[in-house]
């Protein structure tokens, strides 16, 4: 950073000491080539748990998740190309940081490129904690997903109910059911095909009597159960 810039920043800090110390958001300046932090307000400690010096010594890469750091690098490359074409914009991005206590938190970064004397490219930015906002957004997305699944299940149940409530052609002899394409299905196979229901075969009391009533083993087992 140029001597002129350093002196200007020191003057701003001196004139607005209370403001820079008690800001909720962190204001910073970084080298656009190395991403090394050159200036940062004291509010960074409330935001990240790290002091100004710790933040500067660590650099951005160690304080961000790997995915967020790659995202920042890609956005910076885009902005450099625009800047070289004379397009100057303020770029916004949501980035995931790692707090000093090890817990991830989300911030919104708003930054722009500036060029200092000597064609030295810098990034001037503001970092705002949006962890609560991201939490609410995630809860909203989870709720939408749950509602979507519930609606899907409802539609499936309605379809199954409609299928079973409709008039089904059934053979009076073998009891098979004819589908809309004219194919005949055993009842259990048709239900599984039409409703995605898996049947668990068992036998009722009346059928047990009809099939096994005269068997000695059945009568013996029946007496034990009585």
Secondary structure by P-SEA (a helix, b strand, c coil): ccaaaaaaaaaaaaacaaaaaccccccccccccccccccccccccccccccaaaaaaacccccccaaaaaaaaaaaaaaaaaaaacbbbbbbbbbbbbccccccbbbbbbbbbbbccccbbbbbbbbbbaaaaaaaaaaaaaaaaaaaaaaaaaaaaaaaaaaaacccccccccbbbbccccccccaaaaaaaaccbbbbbbccaaaaaacccccaaaaaaaaaac
